[in-house]
């Protein structure tokens, strides 16, 4: 039975709320604690990285828990709801640091709350993405829902990217700590509402018994599925590259592009970039998909991203007086990011079918728990690299939101870190993907047919 409009819309709405929360944390937690609260940049980077290492153990455990869950509401929705409620609370606390805390106490608070935020996000994220193979039949239906969900996730990310700085200013004026506190509260409430709609309207097509594994077996299952491993490595490299830029772009506008109205320029840049990212998911990708295979679109996206970073680096040395010139690299970078986000999820979903045929295991939760882990790992690595950049090039805190003058060498270091380093990461990702990924569209269709035949035989055996 094909998915209805209500199911598709409800699933997409959940993605909007989910990625609003993730983008607020991924792009602004370093800025909040380093530039607003005054924690040492490297210390904050270590906290973010350590939290991701902890997730290496937490994510697979959550994958096992989800896979073993059996309720009349399914195995995904209960955890989706529980994770959302607890993560919304943690999000608010993450951006509501007590004003009387400082020094070691503030570092400890940031570490504990951020780890709890990661745990609760995992609790919600794994069942959300694991639902795709569970209530789609593969092929075009799965690709269509994945594209829709990732497009909606892009909308959520774009909303946060566009409105955060102005929203913080609206709620707190020059008091950014107050502004982040109330802005995060609004995001948390919207998150609960959006995921609530998903939980009410989405139902799993079946509750098939799936053999579960321990934590060690989870990683063993990943390494036994060479296609999943290839996609996971690619996701780590792509997301690390993207998150380095997203962590540093606010510093670029504040300390390099500068000016008293840097917030306006930053917001304008993100409005354009966010709009392009959404269009790339909803329009550019479907159009390219008519003429090229998903793998070819993947390579086209990589080329666009590298071209965007190269043009951005050139512009920073040629003309820094007009924000509209930055729209040129923004077009290529945001377009590529939107399409790569959709494509990596499609490729990962395809590896679930591959694993079932190769290993006789259908590991939706296992595979997608790895996606959750590697995406958060990428954000941790990117935050650590960004924090080291801020420390080395003396882009410090305690500016009360104002634009300040910094040394030319600091600006140069910032520009190189947010352009050259991401390009290196993308080039390595292209190489890994080209060498390892084998699931062409023909192979995916073949796998879908084999699984359909397998299901038919299992049903006949049950009837007998």
C-alpha positions as CSV (number, residue, x, y, z in Angstrom):
1,X,0.0,0.0,0.0
2,X,1.5,3.3,-1.1
3,X,2.1,6.2,1.4
4,X,-0.6,8.8,1.5
5,X,-0.2,12.6,1.5
6,X,-0.9,12.9,5.2
7,X,1.8,10.3,6.1
8,X,4.4,12.0,3.9
9,X,3.5,15.5,5.2
10,X,3.6,14.3,8.8
11,X,6.9,12.6,8.4
12,X,8.3,15.8,6.7
13,X,7.0,18.1,9.4
14,X,8.9,16.0,12.0
15,X,12.1,16.4,10.0
16,X,11.7,20.2,10.1
17,X,11.5,20.2,13.9
18,X,14.2,17.6,14.3
19,X,16.8,19.5,12.3
20,X,15.9,22.9,13.8
21,X,17.1,21.4,17.1
22,X,20.2,19.8,15.6
23,X,21.3,22.9,13.6
24,X,20.9,25.1,16.7
25,X,23.2,22.9,18.6
26,X,25.6,22.0,15.8
27,X,26.2,25.6,14.6
28,X,25.8,27.7,17.7
29,X,26.8,25.8,20.8
30,X,30.5,26.6,20.3
31,X,29.7,30.3,19.7
32,X,27.4,30.4,22.7
33,X,29.8,28.9,25.2
34,X,33.0,30.4,23.7
35,X,32.0,33.9,22.6
36,X,29.0,34.5,24.8
37,X,29.7,32.7,28.0
38,X,33.5,33.0,27.9
39,X,34.7,29.4,28.0
40,X,38.1,28.8,26.5
41,X,37.7,27.8,22.8
42,X,39.9,24.7,23.0
43,X,38.2,23.5,26.3
44,X,34.8,23.8,24.6
45,X,36.2,22.0,21.5
46,X,37.4,19.1,23.7
47,X,34.0,18.9,25.4
48,X,32.2,18.6,22.1
49,X,34.7,16.0,20.8
50,X,34.5,14.0,24.1
51,X,30.7,13.9,23.9
52,X,30.9,12.4,20.4
53,X,33.3,9.7,21.6
54,X,30.7,8.9,24.3
55,X,28.1,8.6,21.6
56,X,30.2,5.8,20.0
57,X,28.8,3.6,22.8
58,X,25.5,5.3,23.3
59,X,24.2,5.2,19.7
60,X,24.6,1.4,19.1
61,X,23.0,0.7,22.5
62,X,20.1,2.8,21.4
63,X,19.9,0.9,18.1
64,X,19.6,-2.3,20.1
65,X,16.9,-0.9,22.3
66,X,14.9,0.3,19.4
67,X,15.2,-3.0,17.5
68,X,14.1,-5.0,20.6
69,X,11.1,-2.7,21.4
70,X,7.7,-4.3,20.9
71,X,4.6,-2.2,21.6
72,X,1.1,-1.9,20.1
73,X,2.3,1.5,18.8
74,X,5.3,-0.1,17.0
75,X,8.9,0.0,18.0
76,X,9.8,3.4,16.6
77,X,7.2,5.9,17.7
78,X,7.4,5.4,21.5
79,X,11.1,6.2,21.5
80,X,10.6,9.0,19.0
81,X,8.2,10.7,21.4
82,X,10.2,10.0,24.6
83,X,13.4,11.2,22.9
84,X,11.8,14.4,21.6
85,X,10.4,15.4,25.0
86,X,13.6,14.9,26.9
87,X,15.8,16.4,24.1
88,X,13.6,19.5,24.1
89,X,14.4,20.0,27.8
90,X,18.1,19.4,27.2
91,X,18.1,21.9,24.4
92,X,16.7,24.6,26.6
93,X,19.2,23.9,29.4
94,X,22.0,23.8,26.9
95,X,21.4,27.5,26.0
96,X,20.3,28.6,29.5
97,X,23.6,28.4,31.4
98,X,23.2,29.8,34.9
99,X,24.5,33.4,34.9
100,X,26.3,32.9,38.2
101,X,28.5,30.0,36.9
102,X,32.0,30.6,35.6
103,X,35.3,28.9,35.2
104,X,35.4,25.2,36.0
105,X,31.7,25.2,37.1
106,X,30.6,26.5,33.7
107,X,32.8,24.0,31.9
108,X,31.3,21.1,33.9
109,X,27.8,22.4,33.3
110,X,28.4,22.6,29.5
111,X,30.0,19.1,29.4
112,X,27.1,17.4,31.3
113,X,24.3,19.1,29.5
114,X,25.8,18.6,26.1
115,X,26.3,14.9,26.7
116,X,22.7,14.6,27.9
117,X,21.6,16.5,24.9
118,X,23.4,14.0,22.6
119,X,22.0,11.0,24.5
120,X,18.4,12.2,24.1
121,X,18.9,13.3,20.5
122,X,20.0,9.8,19.7
123,X,16.9,8.5,21.4
124,X,14.8,10.4,18.9
125,X,16.9,10.4,15.8
126,X,17.6,6.7,15.4
127,X,13.9,5.7,15.4
128,X,13.0,8.6,13.1
129,X,15.4,7.6,10.3
130,X,15.0,3.9,10.9
131,X,11.3,4.2,10.0
132,X,12.1,4.8,6.3
133,X,13.0,1.2,5.4
134,X,10.4,-0.1,7.8
135,X,7.3,1.5,6.1
136,X,8.5,1.9,2.5
137,X,8.9,-0.8,-0.1
138,X,12.3,0.4,-1.5
139,X,13.0,1.9,-4.9
140,X,11.2,5.1,-5.9
141,X,8.9,5.2,-2.9
142,X,11.8,5.1,-0.5
143,X,13.9,7.5,-2.6
144,X,10.9,9.9,-2.7
145,X,10.2,9.8,1.0
146,X,13.9,10.2,1.8
147,X,14.1,13.2,-0.6
148,X,11.1,14.7,1.1
149,X,12.4,14.1,4.6
150,X,15.8,15.5,3.8
151,X,14.3,18.5,2.0
152,X,12.1,19.2,5.1
153,X,15.2,18.7,7.3
154,X,16.9,21.2,5.1
155,X,14.0,23.6,5.7
156,X,14.5,23.2,9.5
157,X,18.2,23.8,9.2
158,X,17.7,26.8,7.0
159,X,15.2,28.3,9.3
160,X,17.6,28.2,12.2
161,X,20.5,29.4,10.1
162,X,18.5,32.4,8.9
163,X,16.7,33.5,12.1
164,X,19.0,32.6,15.0
165,X,21.1,35.7,15.2
166,X,18.2,38.1,14.7
167,X,16.0,36.0,17.0
168,X,18.6,36.2,19.7
169,X,18.8,39.9,19.2
170,X,15.0,40.2,19.4
171,X,14.8,38.3,22.7
172,X,17.9,39.7,24.3
173,X,19.1,42.8,22.6
174,X,22.8,43.1,23.2
175,X,22.5,40.5,26.0
176,X,23.1,37.4,23.9
177,X,22.9,35.1,26.8
178,X,19.3,36.1,27.5
179,X,18.5,36.0,23.8
180,X,19.8,32.5,23.3
181,X,17.8,31.3,26.4
182,X,14.4,32.4,25.2
183,X,15.1,31.6,21.5
184,X,16.0,28.0,22.4
185,X,12.8,27.7,24.4
186,X,10.8,28.6,21.4
187,X,12.6,26.1,19.2
188,X,12.1,23.4,21.8
189,X,8.3,24.0,21.9
190,X,8.1,23.9,18.1
191,X,10.1,20.7,18.1
192,X,7.6,18.9,20.4
193,X,4.7,20.0,18.3
194,X,6.2,18.9,15.0
195,X,7.3,15.5,16.2
196,X,3.9,15.0,17.9
197,X,2.3,15.4,14.5
198,X,4.6,12.7,13.1
199,X,3.9,10.3,15.9
200,X,0.1,10.7,15.5
201,X,-0.1,10.2,11.8
202,X,2.7,7.7,11.0
203,X,2.2,4.0,11.4
204,X,4.7,1.2,10.6
205,X,3.5,-1.2,7.9
206,X,4.7,-4.2,9.9
207,X,6.4,-5.1,13.1
208,X,8.8,-7.8,11.7
209,X,10.9,-9.6,14.3
210,X,14.5,-8.6,13.7
211,X,17.5,-10.4,15.2
212,X,19.3,-7.9,17.5
213,X,22.9,-7.7,18.5
214,X,25.1,-6.5,21.3
215,X,27.3,-3.4,21.1
216,X,30.3,-5.3,19.7
217,X,28.1,-7.0,17.2
218,X,26.7,-3.7,16.1
219,X,30.2,-2.6,14.9
220,X,30.8,-6.0,13.5
221,X,27.6,-5.8,11.5
222,X,28.8,-2.5,10.1
223,X,32.1,-3.8,9.0
224,X,30.5,-6.9,7.5
225,X,28.4,-4.6,5.3
226,X,31.1,-3.0,3.1
227,X,28.6,-0.7,1.4
228,X,27.3,0.7,4.7
229,X,30.9,1.2,5.8
230,X,31.7,3.1,2.6
231,X,28.7,5.4,3.0
232,X,29.4,6.0,6.7
233,X,33.0,7.0,6.0
234,X,31.7,9.3,3.3
235,X,29.2,10.9,5.6
236,X,31.8,11.6,8.2
237,X,34.1,13.3,5.8
238,X,31.3,15.3,4.1
239,X,29.7,16.5,7.3
240,X,33.0,17.3,9.0
241,X,33.8,19.6,6.0
242,X,30.4,21.2,6.0
243,X,30.3,21.7,9.8
244,X,33.7,23.4,9.9
245,X,32.3,26.1,7.7
246,X,29.0,26.3,9.6
247,X,30.8,26.7,12.9
248,X,33.1,29.4,11.6
249,X,30.9,31.5,9.3
250,X,29.5,33.5,12.2
251,X,33.0,34.4,13.2
252,X,33.8,35.3,9.6
253,X,31.0,37.9,9.5
254,X,31.7,39.2,13.0
255,X,35.5,39.5,12.9
256,X,36.5,39.5,9.2
257,X,33.6,40.9,7.1
258,X,32.8,43.1,10.1
259,X,31.0,46.3,10.3
260,X,28.4,47.5,12.8
261,X,25.7,45.8,10.9
262,X,27.5,42.4,10.6
263,X,24.3,40.7,11.9
264,X,22.3,42.0,9.0
265,X,24.9,40.8,6.5
266,X,25.2,37.4,8.2
267,X,21.4,37.0,8.2
268,X,21.1,38.1,4.5
269,X,23.8,35.6,3.5
270,X,22.0,32.8,5.3
271,X,18.6,33.7,3.9
272,X,20.0,33.3,0.4
273,X,22.0,30.2,1.3
274,X,19.1,28.6,3.2
275,X,16.8,29.2,0.3
276,X,19.2,27.7,-2.2
277,X,19.7,24.7,0.0
278,X,16.0,24.1,0.2
279,X,15.7,24.6,-3.6
280,X,18.5,22.2,-4.2
281,X,16.6,19.4,-2.3
282,X,13.2,20.1,-3.7
283,X,14.0,21.3,-7.2
284,X,17.7,21.0,-8.3
285,X,18.0,17.4,-7.1
286,X,14.7,16.1,-8.8
287,X,15.6,17.9,-12.0
288,X,19.2,16.5,-12.1
289,X,17.7,13.1,-11.2
290,X,15.7,13.1,-14.4
291,X,18.9,13.2,-16.4
292,X,21.5,11.5,-14.2
293,X,21.8,8.6,-11.8
294,X,22.0,9.3,-8.1
295,X,25.7,8.4,-8.2
296,X,26.4,10.9,-11.0
297,X,24.4,13.6,-9.1
298,X,26.6,12.8,-6.1
299,X,29.8,13.6,-8.1
300,X,28.2,16.8,-9.6
301,X,27.4,17.9,-6.0
302,X,31.0,17.4,-5.0
303,X,32.2,19.5,-7.9
304,X,29.9,22.3,-7.0
305,X,31.0,22.3,-3.4
306,X,34.7,22.5,-4.3
307,X,34.0,25.3,-6.8
308,X,32.1,27.2,-4.1
309,X,34.8,27.0,-1.6
310,X,37.4,28.0,-4.1
311,X,35.4,31.1,-5.2
312,X,34.8,32.0,-1.6
313,X,38.5,32.0,-0.8
314,X,39.2,34.1,-3.9
315,X,36.5,36.7,-3.0
316,X,37.8,37.1,0.6
317,X,41.0,38.5,-1.0
318,X,39.4,40.5,-3.7
319,X,36.3,42.2,-2.4
320,X,35.0,42.2,1.2
321,X,32.7,45.2,0.9
322,X,29.6,43.7,-0.6
323,X,27.8,40.8,0.9
324,X,25.9,40.1,-2.4
325,X,29.2,39.0,-4.0
326,X,29.3,36.2,-1.4
327,X,26.1,34.9,-2.9
328,X,28.1,33.3,-5.7
329,X,30.1,30.8,-3.6
330,X,27.0,30.4,-1.3
331,X,25.0,29.2,-4.3
332,X,27.4,26.4,-5.1
333,X,28.2,25.4,-1.4
334,X,24.6,25.4,-0.2
335,X,23.3,23.7,-3.4
336,X,25.9,20.9,-3.0
337,X,25.2,20.5,0.7
338,X,21.5,20.1,0.2
339,X,21.9,17.5,-2.5
340,X,24.6,15.6,-0.7
341,X,22.4,15.4,2.4
342,X,19.6,13.7,0.4
343,X,21.9,11.4,-1.5
344,X,23.9,10.1,1.5
345,X,20.6,9.1,3.2
346,X,19.4,7.4,0.1
347,X,22.6,5.5,-0.2
348,X,22.5,4.5,3.4
349,X,19.0,3.2,3.2
350,X,20.0,1.1,0.2
351,X,22.7,-0.6,2.3
352,X,19.9,-2.0,4.6
353,X,18.6,-4.1,1.6
354,X,22.1,-5.0,0.7
355,X,22.9,-6.2,4.2
356,X,19.7,-8.3,4.4
357,X,20.7,-10.2,1.2
358,X,24.4,-10.5,2.1
359,X,24.1,-11.2,5.8
360,X,20.5,-12.3,6.1
361,X,19.9,-9.5,8.6
362,X,17.7,-6.4,8.2
363,X,19.4,-3.9,10.4
364,X,17.5,-0.6,10.0
365,X,18.2,0.5,13.6
366,X,21.8,-0.7,13.4
367,X,22.7,1.1,10.2
368,X,20.8,4.3,11.1
369,X,22.3,4.4,14.6
370,X,25.6,4.5,12.9
371,X,24.4,7.4,10.8
372,X,23.4,9.3,13.9
373,X,26.8,8.6,15.5
374,X,28.9,9.6,12.5
375,X,26.9,12.8,11.9
376,X,27.4,13.8,15.5
377,X,31.1,12.6,15.4
378,X,31.6,14.8,12.4
379,X,30.1,17.8,14.3
380,X,32.4,17.1,17.2
381,X,35.5,16.8,14.9
382,X,34.5,20.0,13.1
383,X,33.9,21.9,16.4
384,X,37.3,20.8,17.7
385,X,39.0,22.0,14.5
386,X,37.0,25.3,14.6
387,X,37.9,25.8,18.3
388,X,41.6,25.2,17.6
389,X,41.4,27.8,14.8
390,X,39.7,30.3,17.1
391,X,42.4,29.7,19.8
392,X,45.4,29.8,17.4
393,X,44.3,32.9,15.6
394,X,43.1,34.7,18.7
395,X,39.5,35.2,17.8
396,X,38.4,35.7,21.4
397,X,35.2,36.2,23.4
398,X,33.9,38.9,25.6
399,X,32.9,41.3,22.8
400,X,29.3,41.6,23.9
401,X,28.1,41.0,20.4
402,X,30.0,43.9,18.8
403,X,32.2,43.6,15.7
404,X,35.9,44.1,16.6
405,X,39.1,44.6,14.7
406,X,41.4,41.6,14.6
407,X,44.9,41.1,13.1
408,X,45.3,40.4,9.4
409,X,47.0,37.1,10.2
410,X,43.9,36.0,12.2
411,X,41.6,36.8,9.3
412,X,43.8,34.8,6.9
413,X,43.9,31.8,9.3
414,X,40.1,31.9,9.6
415,X,39.6,32.1,5.8
416,X,41.9,29.2,5.2
417,X,40.4,27.0,7.9
418,X,36.8,27.5,6.6
419,X,37.7,26.9,2.9
420,X,40.9,24.9,2.3
421,X,40.3,22.3,5.1
422,X,36.7,21.5,3.9
423,X,38.0,21.0,0.3
424,X,40.6,18.5,1.5
425,X,37.9,16.6,3.4
426,X,35.6,16.5,0.4
427,X,38.4,15.3,-1.9
428,X,39.1,12.4,0.4
429,X,35.3,11.6,0.6
430,X,35.1,11.5,-3.2
431,X,38.0,9.1,-3.4
432,X,36.5,6.7,-0.7
433,X,33.1,6.7,-2.4
434,X,34.5,6.1,-5.9
435,X,36.6,3.2,-4.7
436,X,34.1,1.5,-2.4
437,X,30.5,2.2,-3.2
438,X,29.0,-0.4,-5.7
439,X,25.2,0.0,-5.3
440,X,24.2,1.3,-8.7
441,X,20.5,1.8,-9.5
442,X,20.4,-1.4,-11.3
443,X,21.8,-3.2,-8.3
444,X,19.3,-1.6,-6.0
445,X,16.4,-2.7,-8.1
446,X,17.8,-6.2,-8.2
447,X,18.1,-6.2,-4.4
448,X,14.5,-5.0,-4.0
449,X,13.3,-7.8,-6.3
450,X,15.2,-10.4,-4.3
451,X,13.8,-9.1,-1.0
452,X,10.2,-9.1,-2.4
453,X,10.7,-12.7,-3.5
454,X,12.1,-13.5,-0.1
455,X,9.1,-12.0,1.7
456,X,6.7,-13.9,-0.6
457,X,8.4,-17.2,0.3
458,X,8.3,-16.4,4.0
459,X,4.6,-15.7,3.8
460,X,3.9,-18.9,2.0
461,X,6.0,-20.8,4.6
462,X,4.0,-19.2,7.4
463,X,0.7,-20.1,5.7
464,X,1.8,-23.7,5.5
